[in-house]
Amino acid sequence: MKTMPWITGVLMSVVLLTACSSVAHVQKDNNVDISRYKTYAWVAGTQKDSLTEKPRVTDLTDQKIRESIDRNLQLNGWTLSKSQPDVLLVFDVDIQRETRLVSDPVYSYPATRWFYSPYTRRYVPVYYPSQFIGYDRRRETYREGTLTITVMDAKTEKTIWQGWTISEVDGRRLSDHQIEDNVKAILKKLK
């Protein structure tokens, strides 16, 4: 009987961790067997700043994404090759402002009223519990980040696989934890 709280704790932890993981979406060329590819190289930086249309300098977030992709690919048996790679990799991060409609339930305050009872010649309390009144609806603005990883055949430069995740971003950039979770979720489906 003492193991019951321990088992319940473990099950709740598994459910919580599963619920927090990122969901990855994939598009792939069904005519290509990805398992035959084992070496990769990065495409030179072609990302541009949307305001100035100049190539942007690789910042810390881009470096962390690239390191996370390298680490996860190497754990799956892939090798970084500068000469004669099987595939070329490129990633893109897009952060946009989105709005959503939020509905919060509204309840009345509980109250107690005192009434005089002429039969008992005393004041009697009557309790009125809180009741559901309706919903308070409002629009909320939040940032949504999309991380996309594209795999192209090195010989034909044709896209053979593309995976992406969408997650809510707290600040202006993805956090280290979000980067790692999103990259793992995407590369788990690279098959």
C-alpha positions, -999 to 999 in steps of 0.1 A, spaced: 0 0 0 30 23 5 40 20 -32 6 35 -43 16 72 -39 50 65 -55 33 49 -86 8 77 -88 36 103 -87 55 85 -115 24 83 -137 16 120 -131 51 129 -140 50 109 -173 16 125 -182 29 160 -174 61 156 -195 42 141 -224 18 170 -224 46 196 -224 65 181 -253 65 198 -287 45 185 -316 64 182 -349 49 182 -383 66 166 -413 64 167 -451 86 143 -471 91 130 -506 77 94 -505 99 84 -534 131 89 -514 145 65 -488 160 88 -461 177 59 -443 203 57 -470 216 92 -462 242 95 -434 263 126 -440 252 162 -440 265 198 -445 250 232 -437 239 255 -464 257 289 -462 236 316 -444 209 329 -467 186 343 -440 179 380 -444 166 406 -420 130 414 -432 135 451 -426 168 458 -444 169 428 -468 205 423 -459 219 390 -448 217 390 -410 246 381 -388 243 347 -371 233 354 -336 235 333 -304 200 318 -310 210 306 -345 242 291 -331 223 273 -304 198 259 -329 226 247 -351 245 231 -322 213 213 -311 206 200 -346 243 188 -349 241 170 -315 208 153 -322 218 142 -357 251 128 -344 232 108 -317 212 93 -345 243 82 -365 247 111 -389 281 127 -396 289 163 -405 309 163 -438 323 194 -455 331 175 -487 307 152 -505 277 153 -481 246 132 -488 222 160 -478 223 197 -472 206 212 -441 190 246 -436 168 259 -408 145 289 -404 130 306 -374 99 327 -378 84 346 -349 51 364 -354 25 381 -332 -8 362 -330 -41 369 -313 -64 345 -296 -98 348 -280 -97 339 -243 -129 330 -224 -127 332 -186 -157 319 -165 -173 346 -142 -190 337 -110 -210 358 -85 -197 364 -50 -212 342 -23 -233 361 2 -250 357 35 -281 377 43 -297 380 77 -335 379 80 -356 384 110 -379 355 117 -411 365 135 -418 329 145 -385 323 162 -380 359 172 -343 357 159 -322 367 130 -316 338 107 -287 336 82 -295 326 46 -264 316 25 -264 323 -12 -236 303 -29 -217 317 -59 -233 311 -92 -220 309 -128 -229 342 -145 -212 337 -179 -179 343 -197 -156 372 -198 -141 373 -234 -111 392 -244 -84 391 -271 -49 383 -261 -17 389 -281 11 365 -279 43 355 -299 43 323 -318 76 308 -330 80 283 -359 112 264 -362 116 247 -396 144 222 -406 148 214 -443 168 185 -457 178 187 -494 196 161 -515 231 174 -521 233 163 -557 199 175 -570 193 203 -544 157 190 -542 139 192 -509 134 156 -497 122 162 -461 109 191 -440 99 192 -404 86 221 -382 72 229 -348 51 257 -336 54 269 -300 45 300 -279 76 322 -273 79 341 -240 103 368 -252 117 379 -285 137 347 -290 134 310 -284 148 298 -250 175 271 -248 149 247 -234 124 254 -263 152 250 -289 162 216 -275 126 204 -272 116 215 -307 148 201 -324 143 168 -307 106 166 -317 115 174 -353 145 151 -357 127 122 -340 105 120 -371 135 121 -396 130 86 -409 
